Amino acid sequence: MKPFARLGILSALAALTPSLAFAHSGGAHVHGFFAGLEHPLFGMDHLLAMVAVGMIGARSGGRSIVLVPLFFVSAMVAGALLGMAGIGLPSLETGIALSLVVFGAMVGLARPLPLAAAAALAALFGLFHGNAHGLESPESAGGIAYAAGFMLATSMLHAIGILSAVKLARWPTTVRTAGFATSLVGMAMAAQSF
């Protein structure tokens, strides 16, 4: 199947599945480690963004492989702490959707940004993703386990992105198509949040 046909199919699926788009419904979550672990894995917005961060780090090479994901996770923790304190960032869902647009474009355009710019964008959007996690964390002592779960899941998704970019290096069109598809999902999510 041609890359643009795949992109169209993925975009149509994203537009037709609004209930799957957001991991954070605002409802109560099961307490503990496994609830935190599943949050990034079962929310398309978090999953795509975190895999893209790993791909961005890998495609930039050098220290970016570690530093770009590290900046994301560090800012995510800061955002989660704000959320656990009851402080929500303005336009949270729009910021998360915008992260997909930007990260997808970074992967799709295949022009690595300088480390400082890539790390700054990772940190900015990590803050939004973390805030969503923190706002939904349990208020009980299980909140620490919840945070450990979403940090582990995030790190695993970054590793998947890194490995994917390395293994698919011979097929740059496939990687670029995945990036553009991620951007289109972000655009569909942004349209739903307005």
N, C-alpha and C positions, 0 to 999 in steps of 0.2 A: 504494500500500500504506500502511496506517495506520502511524503512528510506533511504536506499541506492538507491532505485528506485526513490524516490522523489528527492533525491540529483541529480541524473542523469538527471531527467526531468528539474529541475531548472537550471542546468548547461547548458543543451542544449538550453533552452530558452534564457539564458544570452548570449550565443555565437551567437545566431541567431538574436539578437536585438541590434546591435551595435549603432543604432541611438538613442535608448532609454538609453544607458548606461551613457552618460555624460550629466550633467545638464548644462554645460557651453559650448555653441557653439561659443562664442566669438562675437555673434551678439548683436544688441541693445535689450534692455529690456524695457518693459513698466515701467514708473516711478512709484514709490510710494510703500506704505506699502504692498499692495496685491502682487505686483511683487516679493518683498522680501519674503513674506510668501510662495509663491508657489515655489520658487527656490529649497529649500531643499525637498519639497514634491514631485516634479515631476522629479527630477533627481535620478535615481536608486542609483548612487554612494553615494550621500549625504544621502538619506533616509536610506539605509542599514547601513552605518557607524554610523549614529546618533542613530539608534535603538540599534545597537550593543554596543555603549558606555553606554547606559542606562542599558543594560543587564549585561555588565561587572561590573558596579557599584553595581547593585543589587546582583549579584552572589558573589561578594567579601564581601558584607555585611558591617555592622558598618558604619563608616564615609564615606566609599567609595561610598555609595549610592548617597551622595550629592557631594562629592569632585571630583570624577572622571568626572562626567558631568560638574561640575563647571570649572575644569581645561580646558576641551575641549572648552567650551563657551568663557572663558577668552582669550585663545590663538586664538580662531576663530576671536574674535574682533580685536586682534592685527594684525592678518593676513589680515583682511578686511581693516584695516586702511592703511596697506602697499599697498594693492591693490588699494584703493581709491586714494592713492598718486601716482599711476602709477607704483609701484614697484612689479613686478611679481617674485615669487619664481622660481628657476630653477627646471626643471622637475616636474612641477606642476601636470599634469595629472598622471604621474607615481607615485608621492607621494600620491595622492588621491587613486589610485588603490591599492597601497601598504597598505594604511590604512585599506581597506577592507580585504586584506589578513591577516594582523596582528590581527585586531579586531575579524574577523571571527574565526581565530585560537584560540584566547583567549577564546571565547565563546565555541567553539567546543571541546577544550581540557579539559574544565571544571576544570582547576587548577588555581584558582585565584592567580594573582601576588600580591606581597606586594603593599600596597597603593602607595608608592613612585614611583614604576615602572609603575603601571597602570596609575597614574596621569601624569607621564612624557610622556608616549606614547600618552595619550589622548591630551596633550598639543601640542606635536609635530605634530600630524596629524590634530588637530584643526587649527593649523596655516595654513596648506595647504588648508583645506576646506574654511577657512575664506578668504584666499587670492583669491581663485576662486570667492567667493561672491563679494569681494571688487573690483576686476578687472572689474566685470560686473555691478557694481552699477552705477546708473545715476549720472552724474556730477552736476546736478542741486540740489537745496535744497531738492528735493525729495529723495536724497541719504540717508538722516537721516531716513526717513520713510522706505526706502528700508531695511536699516540695522536693524531697529526695527522689521520689518517683518521676516527677516531670523533668527534673534535671538529668536523670539517667536516660529517660526516653529521648530527650533533646540531644544529648551527646551521641546516642546510638543513631539517631537520624542524621546528625552531622557526619558521622562515620560512613553511613550508607551513601550520602552524597559524595563524600571524598572518594570512596571506592568506585562508585558509579562513574564519576568523571575520569578516574584513572583507567578503568576497564574499558570505557567507551571512547577513549582518546582517539582511536583509529576511525571512529564514526562521528565526526564532529557535527554532522547534520542531525543526527539523532539527539545529541546533547542540546543543540540549538533549538530543535523542535520542542523538546521538553521545557526549555526555558520560556519559549514563546507561549506554550500551552499554559504554563504557570502564570504568566502575565495575564492571559485571557481569563483564567479562573479568577484572578484578583479583580479584574475589571467587572466580571459578573457579580462578584461578591460586593464590590463597592456600589454597583447599581442597586443591589438589594438593600443596602444599608441606608439609602436616601429615601 
